[in-house]
Amino acid sequence: MLQAINRSGSDKSLYLVCFDIVSDRIRYRVVKCLKTYGQRVQKSVFECMLNDKQYLEMKSALDKLIKPEEDSIRYYLLCKNCARNIAISGLGTYTEDEEVIII
């Protein structure tokens, strides 16, 4: 069964962030940073529901952590139609935009 990812109509988009980091210490810091922006879906893959500002903040923070000569991080922006058509086989949950209600 396919589920919509961004049902709230917000200005956020789904980013798939994949990394290959040589150093355990740097990898730990990259994972810690990514956990503040999204959900870990595999060992080296995060799904992050972000607006443009959050994406730029995340990318800037990650760029400061890695060694570009030996590490890599890839960022894939999934269009809303593509994000709605994500399918999962086996264990896993769908990444959705959290709705915030201010009272």
C-alpha positions, 0 to 999 in steps of 0.5 A: 500500500502506498501512502502520501508523504506530505499530507499537510500541504506545507512548503517542505520537501522530502530529501534523501541523504546518503553518505559514505564516511571513512572515519568512525568519529566523523560518521558519528557526528554526521549521524548525530547532525542528521538525526536533528533533521530527519529519520534514519531509514538505513545505516547510511541513509536518512529521509528528511522533510525540510523547507529550503532554509532547513536544507541549506542549514543541514547541508552547511553543517554537514559540509563542515563535518566531513573531509571532502577528499575522502568522504561523500554525502549525496542529497536527493530532492524527491518531488512531491509526486515521487514522495507520494509513490514511495513503497517499502518492502519489509520493515520500515515506516513512511517519513511524514511532515510533522504537523504542529498545532500552536495553542 
